Amino acid sequence: MPAAQPTQPIAKIAFICAAAWAVPGAGHVLQGRTFKGVVFLVALTLMFACGLWLEGQLFPFEFSQPLVALEAFADIGIGIPYFAAHALGVDAGRVVAATYEYGNVFTIVAGLLNMLVVLDACDIARGRK
Amino acid sequence: MSSHLLLMALFSLFVSAVFATLMQDDPREQVRLGARMFGGFMLVGLVLGWVLFFFPL
């Protein structure tokens, strides 16, 4: 089966993927799938915010500890909210909080889900969906 | 919020909403799939919770 031909230039596809990463749902909104984009924006941003509210931590890119580095990679998957959290100083978390681990799960999964959303936006841009 | 059940429900709600929106294009089908996924998450969580309750950990 021949590979599907991309319907848009590579540069535009790259821009859509970058936008989808930076703002959850933006990639879908840019391609006319507004409802999906809004759902992703609301759900993923809220999920990430809940993680911070539950006193979870945004992990540093510490490559001497591979699991911490992987958690950091997952956290940054949410895009601009990650940097906003750092700028607002709400990224430290509180290890002794009862909800600390829950918060970490929320922020990590929010980032990972946004990576899936980016892949979906990329598939739409490439004409696969 | 310190209720494990409510936190599990909140997590399930977010994940179900995202996956249902990703996997379906029709809004009615999205709601239907999302509801089924949410119910599945909660049911499996409760079942696993009770199964693990009897293990002395």
N, CA and C atoms of all chains as a GROMACS GRO file, in nm:
protein
  558
    1MET      N    1   0.086  -0.119   0.000
    1MET     CA    2   0.000   0.000   0.000
    1MET      C    3   0.090   0.124   0.000
    2PRO      N    4   0.070   0.214  -0.095
    2PRO     CA    5   0.156   0.334  -0.100
    2PRO      C    6   0.127   0.425   0.018
    3ALA      N    7   0.228   0.495   0.065
    3ALA     CA    8   0.212   0.587   0.177
    3ALA      C    9   0.124   0.704   0.134
    4ALA      N   10   0.043   0.755   0.230
    4ALA     CA   11  -0.044   0.868   0.201
    4ALA      C   12   0.041   0.991   0.174
    5GLN      N   13   0.004   1.066   0.072
    5GLN     CA   14   0.079   1.187   0.041
    5GLN      C   15   0.038   1.298   0.136
    6PRO      N   16   0.133   1.372   0.191
    6PRO     CA   17   0.095   1.484   0.278
    6PRO      C   18   0.016   1.588   0.200
    7THR      N   19  -0.089   1.642   0.265
    7THR     CA   20  -0.171   1.739   0.196
    7THR      C   21  -0.119   1.880   0.214
    8GLN      N   22  -0.024   1.899   0.304
    8GLN     CA   23   0.028   2.032   0.330
    8GLN      C   24   0.180   2.027   0.329
    9PRO      N   25   0.242   2.145   0.307
    9PRO     CA   26   0.390   2.150   0.310
    9PRO      C   27   0.444   2.105   0.446
   10ILE      N   28   0.565   2.053   0.442
   10ILE     CA   29   0.627   2.002   0.565
   10ILE      C   30   0.640   2.112   0.670
   11ALA      N   31   0.672   2.234   0.625
   11ALA     CA   32   0.688   2.344   0.720
   11ALA      C   33   0.558   2.374   0.792
   12LYS      N   34   0.446   2.365   0.719
   12LYS     CA   35   0.318   2.391   0.782
   12LYS      C   36   0.283   2.280   0.881
   13ILE      N   37   0.314   2.157   0.843
   13ILE     CA   38   0.291   2.045   0.933
   13ILE      C   39   0.372   2.063   1.061
   14ALA      N   40   0.498   2.103   1.046
   14ALA     CA   41   0.583   2.126   1.162
   14ALA      C   42   0.527   2.238   1.250
   15PHE      N   43   0.476   2.343   1.186
   15PHE     CA   44   0.418   2.454   1.263
   15PHE      C   45   0.296   2.407   1.340
   16ILE      N   46   0.211   2.327   1.275
   16ILE     CA   47   0.092   2.275   1.342
   16ILE      C   48   0.130   2.188   1.461
   17CYS      N   49   0.232   2.105   1.445
   17CYS     CA   50   0.277   2.019   1.555
   17CYS      C   51   0.332   2.104   1.670
   18ALA      N   52   0.408   2.207   1.636
   18ALA     CA   53   0.464   2.293   1.740
   18ALA      C   54   0.354   2.367   1.815
   19ALA      N   55   0.255   2.416   1.740
   19ALA     CA   56   0.143   2.485   1.802
   19ALA      C   57   0.063   2.390   1.890
   20ALA      N   58   0.046   2.266   1.842
   20ALA     CA   59  -0.029   2.166   1.918
   20ALA      C   60   0.041   2.134   2.050
   21TRP      N   61   0.174   2.134   2.047
   21TRP     CA   62   0.248   2.110   2.170
   21TRP      C   63   0.238   2.231   2.264
   22ALA      N   64   0.258   2.348   2.207
   22ALA     CA   65   0.264   2.468   2.290
   22ALA      C   66   0.131   2.498   2.360
   23VAL      N   67   0.023   2.489   2.286
   23VAL     CA   68  -0.111   2.514   2.340
   23VAL      C   69  -0.195   2.389   2.313
   24PRO      N   70  -0.232   2.314   2.417
   24PRO     CA   71  -0.311   2.193   2.397
   24PRO      C   72  -0.437   2.220   2.316
   25GLY      N   73  -0.452   2.148   2.206
   25GLY     CA   74  -0.570   2.165   2.121
   25GLY      C   75  -0.552   2.264   2.007
   26ALA      N   76  -0.444   2.342   2.009
   26ALA     CA   77  -0.427   2.443   1.904
   26ALA      C   78  -0.411   2.380   1.767
   27GLY      N   79  -0.343   2.265   1.762
   27GLY     CA   80  -0.323   2.198   1.634
   27GLY      C   81  -0.455   2.160   1.568
   28HIS      N   82  -0.551   2.120   1.648
   28HIS     CA   83  -0.683   2.082   1.594
   28HIS      C   84  -0.763   2.205   1.555
   29VAL      N   85  -0.755   2.310   1.634
   29VAL     CA   86  -0.828   2.433   1.601
   29VAL      C   87  -0.774   2.492   1.472
   30LEU      N   88  -0.644   2.490   1.452
   30LEU     CA   89  -0.583   2.544   1.329
   30LEU      C   90  -0.629   2.469   1.206
   31GLN      N   91  -0.671   2.344   1.224
   31GLN     CA   92  -0.714   2.262   1.111
   31GLN      C   93  -0.865   2.248   1.103
   32GLY      N   94  -0.936   2.337   1.173
   32GLY     CA   95  -1.081   2.343   1.162
   32GLY      C   96  -1.157   2.249   1.253
   33ARG      N   97  -1.088   2.175   1.336
   33ARG     CA   98  -1.158   2.082   1.428
   33ARG      C   99  -1.168   2.152   1.563
   34THR      N  100  -1.252   2.255   1.566
   34THR     CA  101  -1.257   2.346   1.679
   34THR      C  102  -1.306   2.278   1.807
   35PHE      N  103  -1.412   2.197   1.794
   35PHE     CA  104  -1.469   2.133   1.914
   35PHE      C  105  -1.364   2.045   1.980
   36LYS      N  106  -1.296   1.963   1.901
   36LYS     CA  107  -1.192   1.876   1.957
   36LYS      C  108  -1.082   1.959   2.023
   37GLY      N  109  -1.042   2.065   1.956
   37GLY     CA  110  -0.936   2.148   2.010
   37GLY      C  111  -0.974   2.211   2.143
   38VAL      N  112  -1.098   2.256   2.153
   38VAL     CA  113  -1.142   2.319   2.278
   38VAL      C  114  -1.148   2.215   2.391
   39VAL      N  115  -1.197   2.095   2.358
   39VAL     CA  116  -1.202   1.989   2.459
   39VAL      C  117  -1.060   1.958   2.510
   40PHE      N  118  -0.965   1.948   2.418
   40PHE     CA  119  -0.828   1.919   2.461
   40PHE      C  120  -0.771   2.033   2.544
   41LEU      N  121  -0.799   2.156   2.501
   41LEU     CA  122  -0.747   2.271   2.575
   41LEU      C  123  -0.800   2.271   2.718
   42VAL      N  124  -0.931   2.255   2.732
   42VAL     CA  125  -0.991   2.260   2.865
   42VAL      C  126  -0.946   2.140   2.951
   43ALA      N  127  -0.959   2.020   2.895
   43ALA     CA  128  -0.931   1.900   2.974
   43ALA      C  129  -0.784   1.892   3.014
   44LEU      N  130  -0.695   1.914   2.920
   44LEU     CA  131  -0.553   1.895   2.952
   44LEU      C  132  -0.500   2.007   3.042
   45THR      N  133  -0.541   2.130   3.015
   45THR     CA  134  -0.495   2.239   3.100
   45THR      C  135  -0.549   2.225   3.242
   46LEU      N  136  -0.677   2.186   3.252
   46LEU     CA  137  -0.736   2.165   3.385
   46LEU      C  138  -0.666   2.051   3.458
   47MET      N  139  -0.636   1.945   3.384
   47MET     CA  140  -0.570   1.829   3.446
   47MET      C  141  -0.433   1.868   3.500
   48PHE      N  142  -0.359   1.945   3.420
   48PHE     CA  143  -0.228   1.992   3.463
   48PHE      C  144  -0.240   2.085   3.584
   49ALA      N  145  -0.339   2.173   3.580
   49ALA     CA  146  -0.360   2.265   3.693
   49ALA      C  147  -0.400   2.189   3.819
   50CYS      N  148  -0.481   2.086   3.802
   50CYS     CA  149  -0.518   2.002   3.918
   50CYS      C  150  -0.394   1.938   3.979
   51GLY      N  151  -0.304   1.895   3.894
   51GLY     CA  152  -0.182   1.836   3.944
   51GLY      C  153  -0.102   1.932   4.030
   52LEU      N  154  -0.095   2.056   3.985
   52LEU     CA  155  -0.023   2.156   4.065
   52LEU      C  156  -0.101   2.190   4.192
   53TRP      N  157  -0.234   2.195   4.181
   53TRP     CA  158  -0.319   2.224   4.297
   53TRP      C  159  -0.304   2.114   4.403
   54LEU      N  160  -0.284   1.991   4.356
   54LEU     CA  161  -0.264   1.878   4.447
   54LEU      C  162  -0.121   1.873   4.501
   55GLU      N  163  -0.047   1.978   4.475
   55GLU     CA  164   0.089   1.995   4.528
   55GLU      C  165   0.188   1.896   4.468
   56GLY      N  166   0.163   1.859   4.343
   56GLY     CA  167   0.262   1.780   4.272
   56GLY      C  168   0.376   1.869   4.228
   57GLN      N  169   0.484   1.805   4.185
   57GLN     CA  170   0.607   1.876   4.150
   57GLN      C  171   0.633   1.866   4.000
   58LEU      N  172   0.692   1.971   3.944
   58LEU     CA  173   0.744   1.961   3.807
   58LEU      C  174   0.892   1.926   3.818
   59PHE      N  175   0.926   1.809   3.765
   59PHE     CA  176   1.059   1.754   3.789
   59PHE      C  177   1.164   1.821   3.700
   60PRO      N  178   1.286   1.832   3.749
   60PRO     CA  179   1.396   1.891   3.669
   60PRO      C  180   1.454   1.788   3.574
   61PHE      N  181   1.522   1.835   3.471
   61PHE     CA  182   1.590   1.746   3.377
   61PHE      C  183   1.725   1.705   3.437
   62GLU      N  184   1.714   1.606   3.526
   62GLU     CA  185   1.834   1.556   3.595
   62GLU      C  186   1.868   1.420   3.535
   63PHE      N  187   1.963   1.419   3.440
   63PHE     CA  188   1.990   1.298   3.365
   63PHE      C  189   2.068   1.194   3.445
   64SER      N  190   2.121   1.234   3.561
   64SER     CA  191   2.186   1.134   3.647
   64SER      C  192   2.083   1.043   3.711
   65GLN      N  193   1.958   1.086   3.713
   65GLN     CA  194   1.847   1.004   3.763
   65GLN      C  195   1.749   0.985   3.647
   66PRO      N  196   1.761   0.874   3.575
   66PRO     CA  197   1.682   0.855   3.452
   66PRO      C  198   1.532   0.868   3.471
   67LEU      N  199   1.478   0.817   3.583
   67LEU     CA  200   1.333   0.825   3.602
   67LEU      C  201   1.288   0.969   3.622
   68VAL      N  202   1.369   1.049   3.691
   68VAL     CA  203   1.336   1.190   3.709
   68VAL      C  204   1.340   1.262   3.575
   69ALA      N  205   1.439   1.228   3.493
   69ALA     CA  206   1.448   1.289   3.360
   69ALA      C  207   1.326   1.252   3.275
   70LEU      N  208   1.282   1.127   3.286
   70LEU     CA  209   1.163   1.085   3.211
   70LEU      C  210   1.039   1.159   3.260
   71GLU      N  211   1.029   1.177   3.392
   71GLU     CA  212   0.915   1.253   3.444
   71GLU      C  213   0.919   1.398   3.397
   72ALA      N  214   1.038   1.455   3.390
   72ALA     CA  215   1.053   1.591   3.340
   72ALA      C  216   1.011   1.599   3.194
   73PHE      N  217   1.051   1.500   3.117
   73PHE     CA  218   1.013   1.495   2.975
   73PHE      C  219   0.862   1.487   2.960
   74ALA      N  220   0.797   1.408   3.046
   74ALA     CA  221   0.651   1.398   3.041
   74ALA      C  222   0.586   1.530   3.082
   75ASP      N  223   0.640   1.594   3.184
   75ASP     CA  224   0.583   1.720   3.232
   75ASP      C  225   0.586   1.827   3.123
   76ILE      N  226   0.698   1.835   3.050
   76ILE     CA  227   0.713   1.942   2.951
   76ILE      C  228   0.624   1.918   2.830
   77GLY      N  229   0.566   1.799   2.821
   77GLY     CA  230   0.477   1.768   2.710
   77GLY      C  231   0.353   1.855   2.705
   78ILE      N  232   0.319   1.921   2.813
   78ILE     CA  233   0.198   2.004   2.817
   78ILE      C  234   0.218   2.138   2.748
   79GLY      N  235   0.345   2.177   2.727
   79GLY     CA  236   0.370   2.300   2.652
   79GLY      C  237   0.381   2.424   2.740
   80ILE      N  238   0.316   2.532   2.696
   80ILE     CA  239   0.328   2.661   2.763
   80ILE      C  240   0.287   2.657   2.910
   81PRO      N  241   0.182   2.582   2.949
   81PRO     CA  242   0.148   2.575   3.092
   81PRO      C  243   0.266   2.532   3.180
   82TYR      N  244   0.356   2.451   3.126
   82TYR     CA  245   0.475   2.408   3.202
   82TYR      C  246   0.560   2.529   3.237
   83PHE      N  247   0.586   2.614   3.139
   83PHE     CA  248   0.670   2.732   3.161
   83PHE      C  249   0.597   2.835   3.246
   84ALA      N  250   0.465   2.843   3.228
   84ALA     CA  251   0.386   2.934   3.310
   84ALA      C  252   0.394   2.894   3.457
   85ALA      N  253   0.388   2.764   3.483
   85ALA     CA  254   0.396   2.715   3.621
   85ALA      C  255   0.532   2.750   3.682
   86HIS      N  256   0.639   2.734   3.602
   86HIS     CA  257   0.772   2.774   3.650
   86HIS      C  258   0.779   2.922   3.678
   87ALA      N  259   0.722   3.001   3.588
   87ALA     CA  260   0.727   3.147   3.605
   87ALA      C  261   0.650   3.192   3.728
   88LEU      N  262   0.538   3.122   3.756
   88LEU     CA  263   0.455   3.159   3.872
   88LEU      C  264   0.508   3.100   4.002
   89GLY      N  265   0.606   3.013   3.991
   89GLY     CA  266   0.666   2.956   4.112
   89GLY      C  267   0.581   2.849   4.180
   90VAL      N  268   0.495   2.783   4.104
   90VAL     CA  269   0.409   2.680   4.164
   90VAL      C  270   0.456   2.540   4.124
   91ASP      N  271   0.582   2.529   4.081
   91ASP     CA  272   0.633   2.403   4.030
   91ASP      C  273   0.705   2.318   4.134
   92ALA      N  274   0.721   2.371   4.255
   92ALA     CA  275   0.805   2.302   4.353
   92ALA      C  276   0.736   2.182   4.416
   93GLY      N  277   0.607   2.187   4.430
   93GLY     CA  278   0.536   2.079   4.496
   93GLY      C  279   0.568   2.075   4.645
   94ARG      N  280   0.505   1.980   4.712
   94ARG     CA  281   0.532   1.962   4.856
   94ARG      C  282   0.533   1.813   4.883
   95VAL      N  283   0.652   1.760   4.906
   95VAL     CA  284   0.671   1.616   4.916
   95VAL      C  285   0.589   1.555   5.029
   96VAL      N  286   0.570   1.629   5.135
   96VAL     CA  287   0.501   1.573   5.252
   96VAL      C  288   0.348   1.582   5.239
   97ALA      N  289   0.300   1.644   5.133
   97ALA     CA  290   0.156   1.656   5.115
   97ALA      C  291   0.096   1.518   5.087
   98ALA      N  292  -0.025   1.497   5.139
   98ALA     CA  293  -0.091   1.368   5.119
   98ALA      C  294  -0.125   1.344   4.972
   99THR      N  295  -0.142   1.453   4.897
   99THR     CA  296  -0.181   1.442   4.756
   99THR      C  297  -0.063   1.460   4.661
  100TYR      N  298   0.060   1.457   4.712
  100TYR     CA  299   0.178   1.482   4.630
  100TYR      C  300   0.188   1.386   4.511
  101GLU      N  301   0.175   1.257   4.538
  101GLU     CA  302   0.188   1.158   4.430
  101GLU      C  303   0.073   1.171   4.330
  102TYR      N  304  -0.047   1.198   4.381
  102TYR     CA  305  -0.158   1.220   4.289
  102TYR      C  306  -0.129   1.339   4.197
  103GLY      N  307  -0.077   1.446   4.256
  103GLY     CA  308  -0.044   1.563   4.176
  103GLY      C  309   0.057   1.532   4.068
  104ASN      N  310   0.158   1.453   4.104
  104ASN     CA  311   0.258   1.414   4.004
  104ASN      C  312   0.195   1.335   3.891
  105VAL      N  313   0.105   1.244   3.926
  105VAL     CA  314   0.039   1.163   3.823
  105VAL      C  315  -0.043   1.252   3.730
  106PHE      N  316  -0.112   1.348   3.786
  106PHE     CA  317  -0.194   1.437   3.703
  106PHE      C  318  -0.107   1.517   3.606
  107THR      N  319   0.002   1.574   3.654
  107THR     CA  320   0.085   1.656   3.566
  107THR      C  321   0.156   1.570   3.461
  108ILE      N  322   0.204   1.454   3.500
  108ILE     CA  323   0.273   1.366   3.406
  108ILE      C  324   0.178   1.317   3.298
  109VAL      N  325   0.061   1.271   3.338
  109VAL     CA  326  -0.034   1.218   3.240
  109VAL      C  327  -0.087   1.328   3.150
  110ALA      N  328  -0.106   1.447   3.203
  110ALA     CA  329  -0.149   1.559   3.119
  110ALA      C  330  -0.047   1.584   3.008
  111GLY      N  331   0.080   1.583   3.042
  111GLY     CA  332   0.184   1.602   2.942
  111GLY      C  333   0.187   1.490   2.839
  112LEU      N  334   0.174   1.367   2.885
  112LEU     CA  335   0.176   1.253   2.793
  112LEU      C  336   0.055   1.254   2.700
  113LEU      N  337  -0.061   1.289   2.755
  113LEU     CA  338  -0.181   1.295   2.671
  113LEU      C  339  -0.166   1.404   2.566
  114ASN      N  340  -0.103   1.517   2.601
  114ASN     CA  341  -0.083   1.622   2.501
  114ASN      C  342   0.009   1.574   2.390
  115MET      N  343   0.102   1.488   2.421
  115MET     CA  344   0.187   1.430   2.316
  115MET      C  345   0.102   1.347   2.220
  116LEU      N  346   0.005   1.274   2.274
  116LEU     CA  347  -0.087   1.199   2.186
  116LEU      C  348  -0.169   1.295   2.099
  117VAL      N  349  -0.211   1.405   2.158
  117VAL     CA  350  -0.288   1.504   2.084
  117VAL      C  351  -0.204   1.564   1.972
  118VAL      N  352  -0.077   1.587   1.998
  118VAL     CA  353   0.014   1.638   1.895
  118VAL      C  354   0.025   1.539   1.780
  119LEU      N  355   0.038   1.411   1.813
  119LEU     CA  356   0.046   1.308   1.709
  119LEU      C  357  -0.083   1.304   1.627
  120ASP      N  358  -0.197   1.320   1.692
  120ASP     CA  359  -0.325   1.322   1.620
  120ASP      C  360  -0.332   1.441   1.526
  121ALA      N  361  -0.290   1.557   1.575
  121ALA     CA  362  -0.289   1.677   1.489
  121ALA      C  363  -0.196   1.657   1.370
  122CYS      N  364  -0.083   1.591   1.394
  122CYS     CA  365   0.012   1.565   1.286
  122CYS      C  366  -0.050   1.472   1.182
  123ASP      N  367  -0.122   1.370   1.228
  123ASP     CA  368  -0.190   1.278   1.135
  123ASP      C  369  -0.292   1.349   1.052
  124ILE      N  370  -0.366   1.441   1.113
  124ILE     CA  371  -0.466   1.518   1.039
  124ILE      C  372  -0.397   1.605   0.934
  125ALA      N  373  -0.287   1.668   0.974
  125ALA     CA  374  -0.215   1.755   0.880
  125ALA      C  375  -0.156   1.676   0.763
  126ARG      N  376  -0.120   1.550   0.789
  126ARG     CA  377  -0.060   1.468   0.684
  126ARG      C  378  -0.163   1.398   0.598
  127GLY      N  379  -0.290   1.424   0.628
  127GLY     CA  380  -0.397   1.366   0.547
  127GLY      C  381  -0.432   1.223   0.581
  128ARG      N  382  -0.386   1.176   0.694
  128ARG     CA  383  -0.417   1.038   0.734
  128ARG      C  384  -0.554   1.028   0.799
  129LYS      N  385  -0.610   1.139   0.845
  129LYS     CA  386  -0.742   1.137   0.909
  129LYS      C  387  -0.830   1.243   0.845
  130MET      N  388  -0.804   1.829   4.873
  130MET     CA  389  -0.896   1.714   4.855
  130MET      C  390  -0.820   1.586   4.891
  131SER      N  391  -0.869   1.511   4.987
  131SER     CA  392  -0.798   1.391   5.030
  131SER      C  393  -0.878   1.265   5.003
  132SER      N  394  -0.987   1.274   4.928
  132SER     CA  395  -1.067   1.157   4.897
  132SER      C  396  -1.006   1.084   4.778
  133HIS      N  397  -0.960   0.963   4.802
  133HIS     CA  398  -0.901   0.885   4.693
  133HIS      C  399  -1.002   0.859   4.583
  134LEU      N  400  -1.126   0.832   4.623
  134LEU     CA  401  -1.230   0.801   4.525
  134LEU      C  402  -1.256   0.920   4.433
  135LEU      N  403  -1.266   1.039   4.492
  135LEU     CA  404  -1.291   1.158   4.411
  135LEU      C  405  -1.174   1.188   4.318
  136LEU      N  406  -1.054   1.168   4.368
  136LEU     CA  407  -0.936   1.192   4.283
  136LEU      C  408  -0.931   1.091   4.168
  137MET      N  409  -0.967   0.966   4.197
  137MET     CA  410  -0.972   0.866   4.092
  137MET      C  411  -1.079   0.903   3.988
  138ALA      N  412  -1.193   0.952   4.036
  138ALA     CA  413  -1.300   0.994   3.946
  138ALA      C  414  -1.256   1.113   3.860
  139LEU      N  415  -1.187   1.206   3.921
  139LEU     CA  416  -1.140   1.324   3.848
  139LEU      C  417  -1.039   1.284   3.740
  140PHE      N  418  -0.946   1.199   3.776
  140PHE     CA  419  -0.846   1.151   3.680
  140PHE      C  420  -0.914   1.076   3.566
  141SER      N  421  -1.008   0.988   3.600
  141SER     CA  422  -1.080   0.911   3.499
  141SER      C  423  -1.157   1.003   3.406
  142LEU      N  424  -1.216   1.106   3.460
  142LEU     CA  425  -1.294   1.200   3.380
  142LEU      C  426  -1.205   1.267   3.276
  143PHE      N  427  -1.089   1.316   3.318
  143PHE     CA  428  -1.000   1.383   3.224
  143PHE      C  429  -0.950   1.288   3.116
  144VAL      N  430  -0.903   1.172   3.157
  144VAL     CA  431  -0.847   1.077   3.060
  144VAL      C  432  -0.955   1.028   2.964
  145SER      N  433  -1.073   0.999   3.016
  145SER     CA  434  -1.183   0.952   2.931
  145SER      C  435  -1.223   1.058   2.830
  146ALA      N  436  -1.230   1.182   2.875
  146ALA     CA  437  -1.268   1.291   2.784
  146ALA      C  438  -1.168   1.304   2.670
  147VAL      N  439  -1.041   1.297   2.703
  147VAL     CA  440  -0.938   1.314   2.599
  147VAL      C  441  -0.939   1.195   2.502
  148PHE      N  442  -0.943   1.076   2.554
  148PHE     CA  443  -0.940   0.959   2.465
  148PHE      C  444  -1.066   0.950   2.379
  149ALA      N  445  -1.182   0.979   2.437
  149ALA     CA  446  -1.306   0.974   2.360
  149ALA      C  447  -1.303   1.078   2.248
  150THR      N  448  -1.250   1.196   2.276
  150THR     CA  449  -1.242   1.300   2.174
  150THR      C  450  -1.141   1.263   2.066
  151LEU      N  451  -1.034   1.196   2.105
  151LEU     CA  452  -0.935   1.153   2.006
  151LEU      C  453  -0.989   1.045   1.914
  152MET      N  454  -1.065   0.951   1.971
  152MET     CA  455  -1.099   0.830   1.897
  152MET      C  456  -1.226   0.841   1.815
  153GLN      N  457  -1.313   0.938   1.845
  153GLN     CA  458  -1.438   0.951   1.773
  153GLN      C  459  -1.451   1.092   1.717
  154ASP      N  460  -1.526   1.104   1.606
  154ASP     CA  461  -1.548   1.236   1.546
  154ASP      C  462  -1.689   1.288   1.573
  155ASP      N  463  -1.785   1.199   1.587
  155ASP     CA  464  -1.923   1.241   1.612
  155ASP      C  465  -1.941   1.271   1.761
  156PRO      N  466  -1.996   1.389   1.797
  156PRO     CA  467  -2.009   1.424   1.939
  156PRO      C  468  -2.087   1.323   2.022
  157ARG      N  469  -2.194   1.268   1.962
  157ARG     CA  470  -2.272   1.170   2.039
  157ARG      C  471  -2.189   1.045   2.068
  158GLU      N  472  -2.114   1.004   1.969
  158GLU     CA  473  -2.028   0.887   1.989
  158GLU      C  474  -1.916   0.917   2.088
  159GLN      N  475  -1.869   1.040   2.086
  159GLN     CA  476  -1.765   1.079   2.182
  159GLN      C  477  -1.818   1.070   2.325
  160VAL      N  478  -1.940   1.123   2.346
  160VAL     CA  479  -1.999   1.118   2.479
  160VAL      C  480  -2.022   0.973   2.521
  161ARG      N  481  -2.071   0.892   2.428
  161ARG     CA  482  -2.099   0.753   2.460
  161ARG      C  483  -1.971   0.678   2.496
  162LEU      N  484  -1.870   0.693   2.415
  162LEU     CA  485  -1.743   0.626   2.442
  162LEU      C  486  -1.679   0.678   2.570
  163GLY      N  487  -1.685   0.809   2.589
  163GLY     CA  488  -1.629   0.868   2.711
  163GLY      C  489  -1.696   0.816   2.836
  164ALA      N  490  -1.828   0.805   2.832
  164ALA     CA  491  -1.902   0.753   2.947
  164ALA      C  492  -1.865   0.608   2.975
  165ARG      N  493  -1.851   0.530   2.868
  165ARG     CA  494  -1.814   0.389   2.887
  165ARG      C  495  -1.674   0.377   2.943
  166MET      N  496  -1.583   0.459   2.895
  166MET     CA  497  -1.445   0.455   2.945
  166MET      C  498  -1.439   0.500   3.090
  167PHE      N  499  -1.514   0.605   3.124
  167PHE     CA  500  -1.518   0.652   3.262
  167PHE      C  501  -1.571   0.544   3.354
  168GLY      N  502  -1.681   0.482   3.312
  168GLY     CA  503  -1.736   0.373   3.393
  168GLY      C  504  -1.639   0.258   3.408
  169GLY      N  505  -1.569   0.227   3.301
  169GLY     CA  506  -1.470   0.120   3.307
  169GLY      C  507  -1.356   0.151   3.401
  170PHE      N  508  -1.306   0.273   3.393
  170PHE     CA  509  -1.200   0.315   3.485
  170PHE      C  510  -1.244   0.299   3.630
  171MET      N  511  -1.363   0.351   3.661
  171MET     CA  512  -1.410   0.348   3.800
  171MET      C  513  -1.434   0.205   3.846
  172LEU      N  514  -1.495   0.124   3.759
  172LEU     CA  515  -1.525  -0.014   3.796
  172LEU      C  516  -1.396  -0.092   3.822
  173VAL      N  517  -1.302  -0.081   3.731
  173VAL     CA  518  -1.176  -0.154   3.747
  173VAL      C  519  -1.101  -0.103   3.870
  174GLY      N  520  -1.105   0.026   3.893
  174GLY     CA  521  -1.038   0.080   4.012
  174GLY      C  522  -1.098   0.025   4.140
  175LEU      N  523  -1.230   0.021   4.146
  175LEU     CA  524  -1.296  -0.031   4.266
  175LEU      C  525  -1.269  -0.182   4.283
  176VAL      N  526  -1.277  -0.255   4.174
  176VAL     CA  527  -1.252  -0.400   4.181
  176VAL      C  528  -1.109  -0.427   4.227
  177LEU      N  529  -1.014  -0.358   4.164
  177LEU     CA  530  -0.873  -0.379   4.204
  177LEU      C  531  -0.849  -0.337   4.349
  178GLY      N  532  -0.918  -0.231   4.390
  178GLY     CA  533  -0.905  -0.188   4.529
  178GLY      C  534  -0.948  -0.296   4.625
  179TRP      N  535  -1.060  -0.360   4.595
  179TRP     CA  536  -1.108  -0.467   4.683
  179TRP      C  537  -1.020  -0.592   4.673
  180VAL      N  538  -0.971  -0.622   4.556
  180VAL     CA  539  -0.881  -0.738   4.543
  180VAL      C  540  -0.754  -0.716   4.626
  181LEU      N  541  -0.699  -0.596   4.618
  181LEU     CA  542  -0.575  -0.567   4.690
  181LEU      C  543  -0.599  -0.551   4.840
  182PHE      N  544  -0.725  -0.524   4.878
  182PHE     CA  545  -0.757  -0.506   5.020
  182PHE      C  546  -0.720  -0.629   5.101
  183PHE      N  547  -0.733  -0.746   5.038
  183PHE     CA  548  -0.712  -0.868   5.113
  183PHE      C  549  -0.565  -0.912   5.116
  184PHE      N  550  -0.480  -0.837   5.048
  184PHE     CA  551  -0.337  -0.868   5.054
  184PHE      C  552  -0.274  -0.791   5.170
  185PRO      N  553  -0.198  -0.861   5.256
  185PRO     CA  554  -0.140  -0.795   5.374
  185PRO      C  555  -0.015  -0.714   5.339
  186LEU      N  556  -0.031  -0.598   5.275
  186LEU     CA  557   0.084  -0.515   5.238
  186LEU      C  558   0.092  -0.390   5.326
   0.00000   0.00000   0.00000
